[in-house]
């Protein structure tokens, strides 16, 4: 099948690779333009651009597709049967939707109609879901509202962070996608409309979402540490400096409640919460490299008994 592929981040790469390995003709790869990144704000290409260029595929950096300029004409010139979207990060205009004979097919990392929108994986972890999944769907005019072609459930591991789960979902989704395309070419698939009454919507994550509220339970905070890794990350403050929480475990057993945000450094870096406590494993104080939390606790004055976040 002749396809346009649209994707941007690292975890879209297995999807592109799977399509190529299965013999699909990738007419062109669309990705977002280079952007400044890192402390030096050096102009950096997207992972998909680097990978697809190395593969010898025609790669275009496109921020917007419109009838008002040559971008639409260029898209149609490839004469693709379908466009495949895997975390492109750009909303396609309605005028593009009906330009492909087999439509625009999207890989979405949730079991739609649950968790539509920008942060489905993080939201599933944050809400303590035991499972999530992937949906192969046709794009329509709404936000993740199009009819479903195929779905597959995926169990969420108890210690799994957002980046690892996202990678696993997109790898699973790549296999489901090629199954879907095969069926579309042979017997065909009847798309199933979503039940809008069961829909939930997720929001784009913001940097401030990662600030820890120590009044929450230890389980809620642990979910946040997993859900917001690597972006926006979870953080608190100590002595006026930002303290990033990179890894932690929920304390087991009947331990004395310390109170929200209070630190105990007896053999570990333990912090009280609104319910229970949590032991920090890896942290990063502002201006320093990540370090073992117990080592930090053993070598930091005035930490024991302090209240984080004040």
C-alpha positions as CSV (number, residue, x, y, z in Angstrom):
1,X,0.0,0.0,0.0
2,X,1.3,3.5,-0.9
3,X,1.4,5.6,2.3
4,X,2.2,8.9,3.7
5,X,3.7,8.6,7.2
6,X,3.3,11.4,9.8
7,X,5.1,11.3,13.1
8,X,7.6,13.2,15.2
9,X,9.0,11.6,18.5
10,X,11.2,8.6,19.2
11,X,8.3,6.2,19.9
12,X,6.9,6.7,16.5
13,X,10.0,5.1,14.9
14,X,8.8,1.4,15.5
15,X,5.6,2.2,13.6
16,X,7.5,3.5,10.6
17,X,9.9,0.6,10.7
18,X,7.1,-1.9,10.9
19,X,5.4,-0.4,7.8
20,X,8.6,-0.6,5.8
21,X,9.5,-4.1,7.0
22,X,6.0,-5.3,5.9
23,X,6.6,-4.0,2.4
24,X,4.4,-0.9,2.4
25,X,5.5,1.9,0.0
26,X,6.3,5.0,2.1
27,X,5.9,7.8,-0.4
28,X,7.0,10.5,2.0
29,X,7.5,11.1,5.7
30,X,6.0,14.2,7.4
31,X,7.4,15.5,10.6
32,X,7.6,18.7,12.6
33,X,10.3,21.3,11.8
34,X,13.7,21.4,13.6
35,X,13.5,23.3,17.0
36,X,15.9,24.6,19.6
37,X,16.6,22.1,22.3
38,X,18.9,21.7,25.3
39,X,20.8,24.3,27.4
40,X,22.5,25.6,24.3
41,X,19.2,25.9,22.4
42,X,20.8,24.2,19.4
43,X,18.5,23.6,16.5
44,X,17.6,19.9,16.7
45,X,15.9,17.6,14.2
46,X,13.0,15.3,15.3
47,X,13.8,11.6,15.9
48,X,11.6,10.7,13.0
49,X,13.4,13.1,10.7
50,X,16.8,11.7,11.6
51,X,15.6,8.1,11.3
52,X,13.7,8.4,8.1
53,X,16.5,10.4,6.4
54,X,18.9,7.6,7.4
55,X,16.5,5.2,5.7
56,X,16.6,7.2,2.5
57,X,13.0,8.1,2.7
58,X,11.8,11.5,1.4
59,X,11.2,13.6,4.5
60,X,9.4,16.8,4.8
61,X,9.3,19.2,7.8
62,X,5.8,20.5,7.8
63,X,4.1,22.6,10.5
64,X,0.9,23.2,8.6
65,X,-1.0,21.8,5.7
66,X,-3.4,24.2,4.0
67,X,-5.3,24.9,0.8
68,X,-4.0,28.4,1.0
69,X,-0.4,27.5,-0.1
70,X,1.5,24.7,-1.9
71,X,1.5,22.3,1.1
72,X,-1.8,20.7,0.1
73,X,-0.7,20.3,-3.6
74,X,2.5,18.8,-2.4
75,X,0.7,16.3,-0.2
76,X,-1.6,15.1,-3.0
77,X,1.3,14.9,-5.5
78,X,2.5,11.7,-3.7
79,X,-0.7,9.9,-4.7
80,X,-0.9,7.9,-1.5
81,X,-3.9,5.7,-0.7
82,X,-3.8,6.6,3.0
83,X,-1.9,8.7,5.5
84,X,-0.7,7.1,8.7
85,X,-0.5,9.3,11.8
86,X,1.6,8.3,14.8
87,X,2.2,11.2,17.2
88,X,2.6,13.8,14.6
89,X,1.7,16.5,17.1
90,X,-0.1,18.7,14.5
91,X,-3.9,18.9,14.0
92,X,-4.7,18.2,10.4
93,X,-7.3,20.5,8.8
94,X,-10.7,19.1,7.7
95,X,-9.8,19.8,4.1
96,X,-7.2,17.0,4.3
97,X,-9.4,14.3,5.7
98,X,-11.2,13.2,2.5
99,X,-8.1,13.5,0.2
100,X,-7.1,9.8,0.6
101,X,-9.1,6.9,-0.8
102,X,-8.6,4.9,2.4
103,X,-8.6,7.9,4.7
104,X,-6.2,9.1,7.4
105,X,-5.5,6.4,9.9
106,X,-4.3,7.2,13.4
107,X,-2.6,5.2,16.1
108,X,-3.9,6.4,19.5
109,X,-2.4,5.1,22.8
110,X,-5.7,4.4,24.7
111,X,-8.8,2.4,24.4
112,X,-11.0,5.0,22.8
113,X,-13.4,6.7,23.5
114,X,-11.5,6.7,26.9
115,X,-8.7,9.2,27.2
116,X,-9.0,11.2,24.0
117,X,-6.7,14.1,23.7
118,X,-3.0,15.0,24.4
119,X,-2.0,12.9,27.4
120,X,-3.7,9.5,27.4
121,X,-0.8,7.5,28.7
122,X,0.1,9.8,31.6
123,X,-3.6,10.1,32.5
124,X,-4.0,6.3,32.6
125,X,-1.1,6.0,35.1
126,X,-2.2,9.0,37.1
127,X,-5.7,7.6,37.6
128,X,-4.3,4.2,38.7
129,X,-5.7,2.2,35.7
130,X,-4.7,-1.4,35.6
131,X,-4.8,-1.5,31.8
132,X,-5.0,0.7,28.8
133,X,-4.4,-0.1,25.2
134,X,-4.1,1.1,21.6
135,X,-6.7,2.1,19.1
136,X,-6.3,2.2,15.3
137,X,-8.9,4.7,14.1
138,X,-9.9,6.8,11.1
139,X,-9.4,10.5,11.7
140,X,-12.5,12.7,11.3
141,X,-13.2,16.3,12.1
142,X,-13.1,15.9,15.9
143,X,-10.4,15.3,18.5
144,X,-9.9,11.5,18.5
145,X,-13.5,11.0,17.7
146,X,-13.3,9.0,14.5
147,X,-14.5,5.5,14.0
148,X,-12.5,2.6,15.4
149,X,-10.9,0.0,13.1
150,X,-9.1,-2.2,15.7
151,X,-8.2,-2.1,19.4
152,X,-5.9,-4.1,21.7
153,X,-5.7,-4.0,25.5
154,X,-2.4,-3.7,27.3
155,X,-1.8,-4.3,31.1
156,X,0.0,-1.5,32.9
157,X,2.9,-2.7,35.1
158,X,2.8,-1.5,38.7
159,X,6.1,0.4,38.5
160,X,5.9,1.4,34.8
161,X,6.7,5.0,33.9
162,X,5.0,7.0,31.1
163,X,7.9,6.8,28.6
164,X,8.3,3.1,29.0
165,X,4.6,2.4,28.7
166,X,4.3,4.8,25.7
167,X,7.1,3.0,23.9
168,X,5.4,-0.4,24.6
169,X,2.0,0.9,23.4
170,X,3.4,2.2,20.1
171,X,5.3,-1.1,19.5
172,X,2.1,-3.0,20.1
173,X,0.2,-0.5,18.0
174,X,2.6,-1.0,15.1
175,X,1.7,-4.6,14.9
176,X,-2.0,-3.8,15.2
177,X,-1.7,-1.2,12.4
178,X,-0.2,-3.6,9.8
179,X,-2.9,-6.1,10.7
180,X,-5.5,-3.4,10.1
181,X,-4.0,-2.4,6.7
182,X,-3.8,-6.1,5.6
183,X,-7.5,-6.5,6.4
184,X,-8.4,-3.3,4.6
185,X,-6.6,-4.5,1.5
186,X,-8.3,-8.0,1.6
187,X,-11.7,-8.4,3.3
188,X,-12.1,-4.8,4.4
189,X,-13.0,-3.5,7.8
190,X,-16.3,-2.0,9.0
191,X,-15.4,1.0,11.1
192,X,-17.2,1.1,14.5
193,X,-18.5,4.6,15.6
194,X,-17.3,5.6,19.1
195,X,-19.8,5.9,21.9
196,X,-19.4,9.6,22.8
197,X,-21.4,9.1,26.0
198,X,-18.4,7.1,27.4
199,X,-15.7,9.5,26.2
200,X,-13.2,11.2,28.5
201,X,-10.8,13.9,27.5
202,X,-7.2,14.4,28.6
203,X,-5.4,17.8,28.6
204,X,-1.9,18.8,27.4
205,X,0.5,18.6,30.3
206,X,2.1,21.8,31.7
207,X,5.3,22.3,33.6
208,X,3.5,23.2,36.8
209,X,1.5,19.9,36.8
210,X,4.7,18.3,38.1
211,X,4.8,20.1,41.4
212,X,4.2,17.6,44.2
213,X,1.3,18.2,46.6
214,X,2.5,16.4,49.7
215,X,-1.1,16.5,51.1
216,X,-1.9,13.8,48.6
217,X,-1.5,10.1,49.5
218,X,1.8,8.3,48.9
219,X,0.1,6.3,46.2
220,X,-1.1,9.4,44.4
221,X,2.3,10.9,44.5
222,X,4.0,7.7,43.3
223,X,1.6,7.7,40.3
224,X,2.5,11.3,39.5
225,X,6.2,10.4,39.6
226,X,5.5,7.7,37.0
227,X,3.0,9.5,35.0
228,X,5.0,12.7,34.6
229,X,8.3,11.0,33.6
230,X,10.0,12.4,31.7
231,X,7.7,15.4,31.1
232,X,7.0,17.6,32.9
233,X,8.8,15.6,35.7
234,X,7.9,15.8,39.4
235,X,9.5,18.3,41.7
236,X,9.3,20.0,45.1
237,X,11.6,22.6,46.9
238,X,14.2,22.3,49.6
239,X,16.0,25.4,51.0
240,X,14.6,27.5,48.1
241,X,15.9,25.2,45.4
242,X,14.0,23.0,43.1
243,X,14.3,19.3,44.0
244,X,13.4,16.9,41.2
245,X,12.0,13.5,42.1
246,X,13.2,11.0,39.5
247,X,12.3,7.8,41.2
248,X,10.7,6.6,44.5
249,X,8.9,3.7,46.2
250,X,5.8,3.7,48.4
251,X,6.7,2.7,51.9
252,X,5.3,-0.6,53.1
253,X,4.4,-1.5,56.6
254,X,3.0,0.3,59.6
255,X,5.4,3.2,59.9
256,X,4.8,6.4,62.0
257,X,3.1,9.1,59.9
258,X,5.5,12.0,59.5
259,X,3.0,14.5,58.2
260,X,2.9,16.0,54.6
261,X,6.3,16.9,53.3
262,X,8.3,16.2,56.4
263,X,11.6,14.5,55.9
264,X,13.2,11.6,57.8
265,X,16.7,10.6,56.9
266,X,17.3,7.5,59.1
267,X,19.0,5.2,56.5
268,X,17.0,6.6,53.7
269,X,15.3,9.8,52.3
270,X,11.7,9.3,53.5
271,X,9.0,11.9,53.1
272,X,5.6,12.0,54.8
273,X,2.4,12.5,52.7
274,X,-1.2,13.1,53.4
275,X,-1.6,9.3,53.8
276,X,1.5,7.2,54.4
277,X,5.0,8.0,53.3
278,X,7.3,7.6,50.3
279,X,11.0,6.9,50.1
280,X,12.9,8.8,47.4
281,X,15.4,6.7,45.3
282,X,16.8,9.2,42.8
283,X,16.7,12.9,43.0
284,X,18.3,16.0,41.4
285,X,18.8,19.2,43.3
286,X,18.8,22.4,41.2
287,X,22.1,23.0,39.5
288,X,23.4,19.4,40.1
289,X,23.4,16.1,38.4
290,X,21.0,13.3,39.4
291,X,22.1,11.4,42.5
292,X,21.1,8.6,44.8
293,X,18.6,10.0,47.3
294,X,20.1,8.2,50.3
295,X,23.6,9.6,49.5
296,X,22.1,13.1,49.2
297,X,20.4,12.7,52.5
298,X,23.5,11.5,54.3
299,X,25.5,14.4,53.1
300,X,23.0,17.3,53.4
301,X,22.7,19.4,56.5
302,X,19.3,20.5,57.8
303,X,17.5,18.0,55.6
304,X,16.2,15.7,58.5
305,X,13.1,17.2,59.9
306,X,12.6,19.8,57.2
307,X,9.4,20.3,55.3
308,X,9.7,20.0,51.5
309,X,7.7,22.4,49.4
310,X,7.8,25.3,51.9
